[in-house]
Amino acid sequence: MPALRYRSRTYKRTFRKTPGGKTVLHYKKKKPKKHHCAQCGKLLHGVPRGRPYQIRKLSKSQKRPNRPFGGNLCPECTRKHFKQQARSVAASEAGS
């Protein structure tokens, strides 16, 4: 009987063959969901899926795209944000 914590489907079950020829069951945590854009909810590319201990081992450039709002907003939403910001700055300068 597996330990109580392994009875739920929280853990992914994988069968491994030992050098002795036995097949044993290994339990490991499932991968987290893919990252999504904070604004539109679209899937973000270039952001790896992994448990925190796996992500910690990656270099900074591998953790997320190297651009403003990388790993948080998709490129389209980033462009919209910068256009909006530029327009608001231009409008405030014209008004004063």
C-alpha positions as CSV (number, residue, x, y, z in Angstrom):
1,M,0.0,0.0,0.0
2,P,1.5,3.4,-0.9
3,A,2.0,6.1,1.7
4,L,-1.1,8.2,2.4
5,R,0.3,11.3,0.6
6,Y,0.8,9.3,-2.6
7,R,-2.7,8.0,-2.8
8,S,-4.1,11.2,-4.4
9,R,-3.5,12.2,-8.0
10,T,-1.3,15.1,-6.9
11,Y,1.7,13.1,-7.8
12,K,2.5,11.8,-11.3
13,R,3.2,8.0,-11.2
14,T,6.1,6.6,-13.3
15,F,7.2,3.1,-13.6
16,R,11.0,2.6,-13.4
17,K,13.0,-0.6,-14.1
18,T,15.7,-1.2,-11.5
19,P,19.1,-2.8,-12.4
20,G,17.9,-5.9,-10.5
21,G,15.1,-6.3,-13.1
22,K,12.2,-5.2,-10.8
23,T,9.7,-2.6,-11.9
24,V,9.0,0.0,-9.2
25,L,6.7,2.9,-9.0
26,H,8.2,6.4,-8.6
27,Y,6.1,9.4,-7.6
28,K,6.9,12.9,-8.7
29,K,5.1,16.2,-8.5
30,K,3.3,17.2,-11.7
31,K,4.6,20.1,-13.9
32,P,2.9,23.5,-13.2
33,K,0.6,25.1,-15.8
34,K,2.0,27.2,-18.6
35,H,2.4,30.9,-18.0
36,H,-0.2,33.3,-19.3
37,C,-0.3,37.0,-20.2
38,A,-1.4,39.1,-17.2
39,Q,-3.6,41.3,-19.4
40,C,-5.1,39.1,-22.2
41,G,-4.5,35.6,-20.8
42,K,-2.7,34.4,-24.0
43,L,-0.1,31.7,-23.6
44,L,3.5,33.1,-23.1
45,H,6.3,31.5,-25.1
46,G,9.9,31.4,-23.9
47,V,9.0,30.9,-20.2
48,P,9.9,27.4,-19.1
49,R,7.5,25.1,-17.2
50,G,9.0,23.6,-14.1
51,R,8.9,23.4,-10.3
52,P,10.6,26.2,-8.5
53,Y,13.7,24.1,-7.7
54,Q,14.2,23.4,-11.4
55,I,13.7,27.0,-12.4
56,R,16.2,28.2,-9.8
57,K,18.9,26.2,-11.5
58,L,18.4,28.1,-14.8
59,S,20.3,31.2,-15.8
60,K,18.5,34.5,-15.8
61,S,18.2,34.6,-19.6
62,Q,16.6,31.2,-19.6
63,K,14.0,32.0,-17.0
64,R,12.1,34.5,-19.1
65,P,12.3,36.6,-22.3
66,N,14.9,39.5,-22.0
67,R,12.6,42.4,-22.7
68,P,10.4,44.8,-20.7
69,F,7.6,42.9,-19.0
70,G,9.1,39.6,-20.2
71,G,7.4,36.6,-18.6
72,N,4.5,38.8,-17.5
73,L,2.9,40.3,-20.7
74,C,2.8,39.0,-24.2
75,P,4.5,41.1,-26.9
76,E,1.2,42.5,-28.2
77,C,0.1,43.8,-24.8
78,T,3.6,45.2,-24.2
79,R,3.4,47.2,-27.4
80,K,-0.1,48.4,-26.5
81,H,1.2,49.4,-23.0
82,F,4.1,51.5,-24.4
83,K,1.9,53.2,-27.0
84,Q,-0.7,54.1,-24.3
85,Q,2.1,55.4,-22.1
86,A,3.6,57.5,-24.9
87,R,0.2,58.9,-25.8
88,S,-0.6,59.9,-22.1
89,V,2.8,61.6,-21.8
90,A,2.3,63.5,-25.0
91,A,-1.2,64.5,-24.0
92,S,-0.1,65.8,-20.6
93,E,2.8,67.8,-22.2
94,A,0.4,69.3,-24.8
95,G,-2.1,70.3,-22.1
96,S,0.4,72.2,-19.9
